[in-house]
Amino acid sequence: MKEIIKEGLIEIVGKENYTDQIIDLVSYSYDASEYRSRPECAVWAESTDQVSRILRLADQNRTPIVPRGAGTGLAGLSVPVKGGILLDLSRMNQIIRVSIPDRLVVVQPGVVYADLQEALVSDNFFYPPDPASGKVCTLGGNVATNAGGLRGAKYGVTRDYVLALEVVLADGEVMRIGSQTMKCSSGYDLDKLSVIDPVLIKYKEAGKIQPGFRSLHAVAIGPEDQIYVATDSGVQVFDKDAVRLSQLGLSSSPRCLTVTEDGTVYVGMRDRVEIYDPRGGRKANWDGLGRNAVLTSIAVSEGDVFVADAGNRVILRYDASGRLVRRIGERDKSRNIPGFVVPSPYFDLAVSADGLLRVANPGEHRVEAYTFDGDFEFSWGNPSMAVDGFCGCCNPVNFAILPDGRFVTCEKGLPRIKVYKADGSFESVVAGPKDFTKNAQSCTLGGISDCQTGGMDVAVDSKGRVIVMDPVEKAIRIFKPTGEA
């Protein structure tokens, strides 16, 4: 273990609660599963604050960390397969509160299941889940594995009895979800909505870029899969391996951008379009669109430039010189054009390989297809909290089209990155709410249905990688298909 991490851990928990002795580490290298792997050190935490500080230290030093209870699990969740830090929670073993009238107990994660049962028996109550290892397993581990037992068929399993959780996120931030009541009718059940069937997740995170700016606004892919990031002070350019290459200084803060095959950069300011050559020299500055304009997306197709104006709820088609050719999408019953519903400043578009303009109509929870002349062709998508639908006030906020014609969509409120086939049928998940915990929290106060912040942007490269811009975390996250080496 690196000396800086060792010193930091000892400062947090004390020398007596830290070990890197081989005899201790061997005992932490296995659980009741078939997996075996030894950590580099182990620590015993005794409070939420200590857990938070330990996770923050591990995150800052990019060090793997695995929590552990009694080690009775059969799934290998407490085996440190990547080494790093083993976080033993068995000393957080206090039953903090028992309230029989409220049918409620508050416990620390290291409380042994049998000890809770013993605390309840004097009141003629019991805790229904009954894992086979109940004499030694801990409640924190029960939650992590959704433990059940023989009584599960009649009474349910652990998830049916969890009312609220205090969670420490990977970066050390403490989050509290749920309610200490038997019934809570306010808001959505974020615990259940945040869970995505692992079978549906077909991508894994392969890298992260943290440009270090106050705000991020958009992401795009350029020649040789270079990554262009619109920040508060300009456009940062990175190569496909996330190495910074250059910066384009702009006259003001950009809102959106796209990059052509020859490296020309089209940037949308709040009310106008600016064009830059590959070296950062400004080639054009088109006329402004007025104070109501809010430009949110740009797409270029040969001699046409399409601009999404969320403020005026319209798509503008320009020629290469900046002359306005047509307004697309304004409501017209005679032409069967439904009109765009844009409750918040998220309004995306792209040109697909079939020659149609695809537009996210977020208030209607769908993606629509138009000809370049503005004729409405068809749409797909439906409002739903289920994983195959779009939820909240206005989703999808952004999307991108993979080289094979499939769509990658972004949602805010309940942050989800998903893949749809070319015909709009749901296929898989790139990443879910548990991968974007800070982003999800940004909408906790207003609720999913009225979330106006946290809208992520997405781009795809020639290899099928999905590049996600998270404005809350201020990071670019790179995901690749799990089938890749």
C-alpha positions as CSV (number, residue, x, y, z in Angstrom):
1,M,0.0,0.0,0.0
2,K,1.3,3.5,-0.9
3,E,2.7,5.3,2.2
4,I,0.4,8.3,1.6
5,I,-2.7,6.1,1.7
6,K,-1.4,4.2,4.8
7,E,-0.7,7.4,6.7
8,G,-4.1,8.8,5.7
9,L,-6.0,5.7,6.9
10,I,-4.1,5.6,10.2
11,E,-5.0,9.3,10.7
12,I,-8.7,8.5,10.2
13,V,-9.1,5.3,12.2
14,G,-6.0,5.2,14.4
15,K,-3.1,2.8,14.3
16,E,-5.0,0.1,16.3
17,N,-7.7,0.0,13.6
18,Y,-5.3,-0.5,10.7
19,T,-3.5,-3.6,9.5
20,D,-1.3,-4.7,6.6
21,Q,-0.1,-7.8,8.4
22,I,-0.2,-10.9,6.2
23,I,-2.0,-13.0,8.8
24,D,-4.8,-10.6,8.9
25,L,-5.0,-10.0,5.2
26,V,-5.2,-13.7,4.5
27,S,-8.4,-13.9,6.6
28,Y,-9.9,-11.1,4.5
29,S,-9.1,-12.8,1.1
30,Y,-12.2,-15.0,1.0
31,D,-15.8,-15.3,2.0
32,A,-18.2,-18.3,1.6
33,S,-17.9,-18.1,-2.2
34,E,-15.3,-19.7,-4.4
35,Y,-13.4,-16.4,-5.0
36,R,-10.0,-15.7,-3.4
37,S,-8.0,-12.4,-3.5
38,R,-6.0,-10.6,-0.8
39,P,-6.3,-6.9,0.0
40,E,-3.2,-4.7,0.5
41,C,-4.5,-3.5,3.9
42,A,-7.6,-3.5,6.1
43,V,-9.2,-1.0,8.3
44,W,-12.0,-1.1,10.9
45,A,-14.4,1.9,10.8
46,E,-16.6,2.8,13.7
47,S,-18.7,5.7,12.4
48,T,-20.2,7.1,9.2
49,D,-17.7,10.0,9.3
50,Q,-14.8,7.6,9.3
51,V,-16.4,5.6,6.4
52,S,-16.9,8.9,4.5
53,R,-13.3,10.0,5.0
54,I,-11.9,6.6,4.1
55,L,-13.9,6.5,0.8
56,R,-12.8,10.1,0.0
57,L,-9.2,9.1,0.5
58,A,-9.5,6.0,-1.7
59,D,-11.3,8.0,-4.4
60,Q,-8.7,10.8,-4.4
61,N,-5.9,8.2,-4.8
62,R,-7.9,6.0,-7.3
63,T,-7.5,3.0,-4.9
64,P,-10.0,0.1,-4.9
65,I,-12.0,-0.4,-1.7
66,V,-14.3,-3.2,-0.7
67,P,-16.7,-3.2,2.4
68,R,-17.1,-6.3,4.5
69,G,-19.4,-7.6,7.2
70,A,-19.1,-11.1,8.4
71,G,-17.9,-12.6,5.1
72,T,-20.7,-15.2,4.9
73,G,-21.9,-14.3,1.5
74,L,-22.0,-16.7,-1.4
75,A,-21.7,-14.1,-4.2
76,G,-18.1,-12.9,-3.5
77,L,-19.1,-9.3,-2.9
78,S,-16.7,-8.9,0.1
79,V,-13.7,-10.4,-1.8
80,P,-11.2,-7.6,-2.8
81,V,-10.6,-9.0,-6.3
82,K,-8.5,-5.8,-7.2
83,G,-6.6,-5.6,-4.0
84,G,-6.6,-2.2,-2.4
85,I,-8.4,-1.5,0.9
86,L,-10.7,-3.9,2.8
87,L,-13.2,-1.8,4.9
88,D,-14.4,-3.9,7.8
89,L,-17.7,-2.6,9.2
90,S,-18.2,-5.3,11.9
91,R,-17.4,-2.8,14.7
92,M,-20.3,-0.6,13.6
93,N,-22.6,-3.0,15.5
94,Q,-25.0,-0.8,17.5
95,I,-28.8,-1.1,17.5
96,I,-29.5,2.6,17.7
97,R,-33.2,2.6,18.1
98,V,-36.1,0.1,18.6
99,S,-39.6,1.6,18.2
100,I,-42.3,-1.1,18.4
101,P,-45.2,1.3,17.9
102,D,-43.6,2.5,14.7
103,R,-42.6,-1.1,13.7
104,L,-39.1,0.4,13.2
105,V,-35.5,-0.3,14.2
106,V,-32.5,1.7,13.3
107,V,-29.2,-0.2,13.2
108,Q,-25.6,0.1,12.1
109,P,-24.4,-2.2,9.3
110,G,-22.4,-4.4,11.5
111,V,-25.3,-5.6,13.7
112,V,-25.5,-9.4,13.6
113,Y,-28.9,-10.7,12.4
114,A,-29.3,-12.9,15.5
115,D,-28.6,-10.0,17.8
116,L,-31.5,-8.0,16.3
117,Q,-33.8,-11.0,16.7
118,E,-32.8,-11.3,20.4
119,A,-33.5,-7.6,20.9
120,L,-37.1,-8.0,19.5
121,V,-38.1,-11.2,21.1
122,S,-38.9,-9.6,24.5
123,D,-41.7,-7.6,22.8
124,N,-42.9,-10.7,21.0
125,F,-41.8,-9.4,17.6
126,F,-39.3,-10.7,15.1
127,Y,-37.6,-9.6,11.9
128,P,-39.0,-11.9,9.0
129,P,-36.1,-12.5,6.6
130,D,-34.1,-15.5,7.9
131,P,-30.8,-16.0,6.0
132,A,-29.2,-19.4,6.7
133,S,-26.2,-17.7,8.2
134,G,-28.3,-15.7,10.6
135,K,-26.3,-16.5,13.7
136,V,-23.2,-14.6,12.3
137,C,-24.2,-12.6,9.2
138,T,-24.6,-8.8,9.5
139,L,-27.5,-6.6,8.4
140,G,-25.4,-4.5,6.2
141,G,-24.5,-7.6,4.3
142,N,-28.1,-8.7,4.2
143,V,-29.0,-5.4,2.5
144,A,-26.1,-5.7,0.0
145,T,-27.1,-9.2,-1.0
146,N,-30.9,-8.9,-0.5
147,A,-30.8,-11.8,1.8
148,G,-33.9,-14.0,2.2
149,G,-34.3,-17.4,3.6
150,L,-37.0,-20.0,4.0
151,R,-39.5,-17.4,5.2
152,G,-39.0,-15.3,2.1
153,A,-41.9,-17.0,0.2
154,K,-44.4,-15.9,2.9
155,Y,-42.9,-12.7,4.3
156,G,-40.6,-11.4,1.6
157,V,-36.9,-10.7,1.6
158,T,-34.6,-7.9,2.9
159,R,-35.5,-5.3,0.3
160,D,-39.2,-5.5,1.4
161,Y,-38.1,-4.3,4.9
162,V,-35.7,-1.5,4.2
163,L,-37.4,1.8,4.8
164,A,-34.4,4.2,4.6
165,L,-30.7,4.1,4.2
166,E,-27.7,6.3,5.0
167,V,-25.3,5.7,2.1
168,V,-21.7,6.8,1.7
169,L,-21.0,7.4,-2.0
170,A,-17.7,6.4,-3.7
171,D,-16.3,10.0,-3.3
172,G,-17.2,10.1,0.4
173,E,-20.4,12.1,0.2
174,V,-23.1,11.0,2.5
175,M,-26.6,10.5,1.0
176,R,-29.9,9.7,2.9
177,I,-32.8,8.1,1.0
178,G,-36.1,6.7,2.1
179,S,-38.2,7.6,5.1
180,Q,-38.5,6.3,8.7
181,T,-42.2,5.5,8.3
182,M,-44.1,2.4,7.2
183,K,-45.8,4.4,4.5
184,C,-44.4,7.3,2.5
185,S,-46.5,8.6,-0.4
186,S,-44.4,11.6,-1.4
187,G,-42.1,11.4,-4.4
188,Y,-41.0,8.4,-6.4
189,D,-39.5,5.2,-4.9
190,L,-35.9,6.1,-5.9
191,D,-34.5,3.0,-4.2
192,K,-36.3,0.7,-6.7
193,L,-36.2,2.9,-9.7
194,S,-32.4,3.2,-9.4
195,V,-32.0,-0.5,-9.7
196,I,-31.4,-1.8,-13.2
197,D,-31.2,-5.5,-14.0
198,P,-27.5,-6.3,-14.5
199,V,-28.4,-8.4,-17.5
200,L,-29.4,-5.2,-19.4
201,I,-26.1,-3.4,-18.8
202,K,-23.9,-4.0,-21.8
203,Y,-21.2,-1.3,-21.2
204,K,-18.5,-0.7,-18.7
205,E,-16.6,2.5,-17.8
206,A,-13.2,2.7,-19.5
207,G,-12.0,6.2,-18.6
208,K,-12.8,9.6,-17.2
209,I,-11.7,13.1,-18.0
210,Q,-12.0,15.9,-15.5
211,P,-11.1,19.1,-17.3
212,G,-11.1,21.2,-14.1
213,F,-13.4,24.0,-15.2
214,R,-16.3,25.6,-13.4
215,S,-18.9,24.2,-15.7
216,L,-19.2,21.8,-18.7
217,H,-21.9,22.3,-21.4
218,A,-21.5,19.8,-24.2
219,V,-19.3,17.1,-25.8
220,A,-18.7,16.1,-29.4
221,I,-16.4,13.8,-31.4
222,G,-14.1,15.1,-34.1
223,P,-11.5,13.6,-36.5
224,E,-9.5,10.5,-35.2
225,D,-12.1,10.2,-32.4
226,Q,-10.8,13.3,-30.7
227,I,-13.0,14.5,-27.8
228,Y,-14.2,18.1,-27.8
229,V,-15.6,19.5,-24.6
230,A,-17.4,22.9,-24.3
231,T,-16.5,24.5,-21.0
232,D,-17.3,27.8,-19.4
233,S,-14.2,29.4,-21.0
234,G,-13.9,27.7,-24.4
235,V,-13.5,24.3,-26.0
236,Q,-11.0,21.7,-24.7
237,V,-9.7,19.1,-27.1
238,F,-8.5,15.6,-26.0
239,D,-7.3,12.6,-28.0
240,K,-9.1,9.3,-27.9
241,D,-7.0,8.3,-24.9
242,A,-8.1,11.3,-22.9
243,V,-4.8,13.2,-23.3
244,R,-5.3,17.0,-23.6
245,L,-4.3,18.3,-27.0
246,S,-5.4,21.9,-27.3
247,Q,-7.9,24.6,-26.4
248,L,-10.0,26.9,-28.5
249,G,-10.6,30.3,-26.9
250,L,-14.1,31.7,-27.6
251,S,-15.7,35.1,-27.3
252,S,-18.2,33.9,-24.7
253,S,-19.4,30.7,-23.1
254,P,-20.5,28.0,-25.5
255,R,-23.8,26.1,-25.1
256,C,-23.4,23.3,-27.7
257,L,-21.0,22.2,-30.5
258,T,-20.4,19.8,-33.3
259,V,-17.2,19.0,-35.3
260,T,-17.0,18.0,-38.9
261,E,-14.7,15.4,-40.5
262,D,-12.2,18.0,-41.5
263,G,-12.0,19.4,-38.0
264,T,-14.2,22.5,-38.5
265,V,-15.9,23.4,-35.2
266,Y,-19.4,24.8,-35.1
267,V,-20.2,26.3,-31.7
268,G,-23.6,27.5,-30.5
269,M,-23.5,30.5,-28.2
270,R,-26.7,31.4,-26.5
271,D,-28.2,33.2,-29.5
272,R,-25.8,32.7,-32.5
273,V,-23.5,30.3,-34.3
274,E,-19.7,30.7,-34.5
275,I,-17.4,28.6,-36.8
276,Y,-13.8,27.9,-36.1
277,D,-11.1,26.2,-38.2
278,P,-9.1,23.2,-36.8
279,R,-6.4,25.6,-35.5
280,G,-8.9,27.7,-33.5
281,G,-9.2,30.6,-35.9
282,R,-12.7,32.0,-36.2
283,K,-14.1,31.6,-39.7
284,A,-17.6,33.0,-39.2
285,N,-19.9,34.7,-36.7
286,W,-23.5,34.4,-37.8
287,D,-26.2,37.0,-36.9
288,G,-27.8,36.7,-33.5
289,L,-31.3,35.3,-33.2
290,G,-32.6,37.6,-30.5
291,R,-32.9,37.5,-26.7
292,N,-35.4,34.7,-26.7
293,A,-33.1,32.3,-28.4
294,V,-31.4,29.5,-26.5
295,L,-29.3,27.3,-28.8
296,T,-28.9,23.8,-27.6
297,S,-27.7,21.6,-30.5
298,I,-26.0,21.8,-33.9
299,A,-25.8,19.2,-36.7
300,V,-24.0,19.6,-40.1
301,S,-24.8,17.6,-43.2
302,E,-22.9,18.5,-46.4
303,G,-24.2,22.0,-47.3
304,D,-26.8,22.2,-44.5
305,V,-26.5,23.3,-40.9
306,F,-29.3,22.5,-38.5
307,V,-29.6,24.4,-35.2
308,A,-32.0,23.6,-32.3
309,D,-33.4,26.7,-30.6
310,A,-35.0,25.7,-27.3
311,G,-36.0,29.2,-26.5
312,N,-38.2,29.5,-29.6
313,R,-39.0,25.7,-29.8
314,V,-37.9,25.4,-33.4
315,I,-35.2,23.8,-35.6
316,L,-33.5,26.2,-38.0
317,R,-32.0,25.0,-41.3
318,Y,-29.2,27.1,-42.7
319,D,-27.0,26.8,-45.8
320,A,-23.2,26.8,-45.4
321,S,-23.0,30.6,-45.6
322,G,-25.4,31.1,-42.7
323,R,-28.5,32.0,-44.7
324,L,-31.7,30.8,-43.1
325,V,-33.4,28.3,-45.4
326,R,-36.3,26.9,-43.4
327,R,-37.9,26.7,-40.0
328,I,-38.7,23.1,-39.0
329,G,-41.1,21.7,-36.4
330,E,-43.5,24.6,-35.7
331,R,-47.0,23.2,-35.0
332,D,-49.0,22.8,-38.1
333,K,-52.1,20.5,-38.0
334,S,-52.6,20.7,-41.8
335,R,-49.1,19.1,-42.3
336,N,-49.5,16.7,-39.3
337,I,-46.6,18.5,-37.5
338,P,-47.2,18.1,-33.7
339,G,-44.9,20.9,-32.6
340,F,-42.1,20.7,-30.0
341,V,-42.7,20.8,-26.3
342,V,-39.5,22.0,-24.6
343,P,-40.0,22.7,-20.9
344,S,-36.3,23.1,-20.1
345,P,-33.2,24.1,-22.1
346,Y,-32.6,20.6,-23.4
347,F,-33.4,20.1,-27.1
348,D,-31.2,17.9,-29.3
349,L,-30.9,16.9,-32.9
350,A,-28.8,14.8,-35.3
351,V,-28.8,13.7,-38.9
352,S,-29.0,10.0,-39.3
353,A,-27.6,7.8,-42.1
354,D,-31.0,7.4,-43.7
355,G,-31.0,11.1,-44.5
356,L,-33.6,12.1,-42.0
357,L,-33.3,14.8,-39.3
358,R,-33.8,13.2,-35.8
359,V,-35.1,15.6,-33.1
360,A,-35.7,14.9,-29.4
361,N,-39.1,16.2,-28.5
362,P,-38.5,16.1,-24.7
363,G,-41.9,17.2,-23.4
364,E,-43.5,14.5,-25.5
365,H,-40.9,11.9,-24.4
366,R,-39.9,10.8,-27.9
367,V,-37.5,11.1,-30.8
368,E,-39.1,12.4,-34.0
369,A,-37.9,12.2,-37.7
370,Y,-38.2,15.0,-40.2
371,T,-37.1,15.5,-43.8
372,F,-34.8,18.4,-44.5
373,D,-37.9,20.2,-45.9
374,G,-39.6,19.9,-42.6
375,D,-42.1,17.1,-43.2
376,F,-42.9,15.0,-40.2
377,E,-42.2,11.3,-40.9
378,F,-42.6,9.3,-37.7
379,S,-41.5,9.1,-34.0
380,W,-40.7,6.6,-31.3
381,G,-40.5,6.7,-27.5
382,N,-43.1,6.7,-24.7
383,P,-43.4,8.3,-21.2
384,S,-42.7,5.7,-18.6
385,M,-40.6,5.2,-15.4
386,A,-39.7,1.7,-16.7
387,V,-36.2,1.3,-18.1
388,D,-37.5,1.2,-21.7
389,G,-39.3,4.5,-21.5
390,F,-38.5,8.2,-20.8
391,C,-39.6,9.7,-17.4
392,G,-39.8,13.1,-15.8
393,C,-40.9,16.4,-17.3
394,C,-38.7,16.3,-20.4
395,N,-36.6,13.4,-21.7
396,P,-34.6,12.4,-23.5
397,V,-32.5,15.5,-23.0
398,N,-29.8,14.5,-25.5
399,F,-29.0,11.6,-27.8
400,A,-26.3,10.4,-30.3
401,I,-26.4,7.9,-33.2
402,L,-23.9,5.0,-33.2
403,P,-22.1,4.1,-36.4
404,D,-24.5,1.2,-37.0
405,G,-27.6,3.4,-36.7
406,R,-28.6,2.7,-33.1
407,F,-29.4,5.5,-30.7
408,V,-27.8,6.4,-27.3
409,T,-30.1,8.5,-25.1
410,C,-29.6,10.6,-21.9
411,E,-32.2,11.2,-19.2
412,K,-32.1,13.7,-16.4
413,G,-33.9,13.4,-13.0
414,L,-33.4,9.7,-13.0
415,P,-30.1,9.7,-14.9
416,R,-30.0,6.8,-17.4
417,I,-27.9,6.3,-20.5
418,K,-29.6,3.8,-22.8
419,V,-29.3,2.2,-26.2
420,Y,-32.2,1.8,-28.7
421,K,-32.2,0.0,-32.0
422,A,-32.6,2.0,-35.2
423,D,-36.3,1.4,-35.1
424,G,-36.6,2.8,-31.6
425,S,-37.1,-0.4,-29.7
426,F,-35.2,-0.6,-26.4
427,E,-32.0,-2.7,-26.4
428,S,-29.7,-2.1,-23.4
429,V,-28.3,0.2,-20.8
430,V,-25.0,1.9,-20.8
431,A,-25.2,3.3,-17.2
432,G,-27.9,3.9,-14.6
433,P,-28.7,6.1,-11.6
434,K,-26.2,4.3,-9.4
435,D,-23.4,5.3,-11.8
436,F,-24.4,9.0,-11.6
437,T,-25.2,9.4,-7.9
438,K,-24.3,13.1,-7.7
439,N,-26.3,13.9,-10.8
440,A,-29.3,12.0,-9.3
441,Q,-29.1,14.0,-6.1
442,S,-29.2,17.3,-8.0
443,C,-32.9,16.7,-8.6
444,T,-33.8,15.3,-5.2
445,L,-35.5,18.5,-4.0
446,G,-37.7,19.2,-7.0
447,G,-38.3,15.6,-7.8
448,I,-37.8,13.6,-10.9
449,S,-41.0,14.9,-12.6
450,D,-39.9,18.6,-12.3
451,C,-36.1,18.3,-12.6
452,Q,-34.6,21.2,-14.6
453,T,-30.9,20.5,-13.9
454,G,-28.3,17.9,-14.5
455,G,-28.9,17.2,-18.2
456,M,-26.1,15.1,-19.5
457,D,-24.8,15.3,-23.1
458,V,-23.6,12.3,-25.1
459,A,-21.4,11.5,-28.1
460,V,-20.2,8.3,-29.7
461,D,-17.0,7.6,-31.5
462,S,-16.1,5.3,-34.5
463,K,-15.4,2.4,-32.1
464,G,-18.8,2.5,-30.6
465,R,-17.6,4.0,-27.3
466,V,-20.1,6.2,-25.5
467,I,-18.8,9.5,-24.2
468,V,-21.0,11.2,-21.5
469,M,-20.7,14.7,-20.3
470,D,-21.9,15.0,-16.7
471,P,-22.4,18.7,-15.7
472,V,-22.9,17.9,-12.0
473,E,-19.7,15.9,-11.5
474,K,-18.0,18.2,-14.1
475,A,-16.5,15.1,-15.8
476,I,-16.4,13.3,-19.1
477,R,-17.0,9.6,-18.7
478,I,-16.1,7.0,-21.3
479,F,-18.0,3.7,-21.6
480,K,-17.2,0.9,-23.9
481,P,-19.1,-2.3,-24.8
482,T,-18.5,-5.1,-22.3
483,G,-17.6,-7.5,-25.1
484,E,-14.4,-5.5,-25.9
485,A,-11.1,-6.7,-24.5
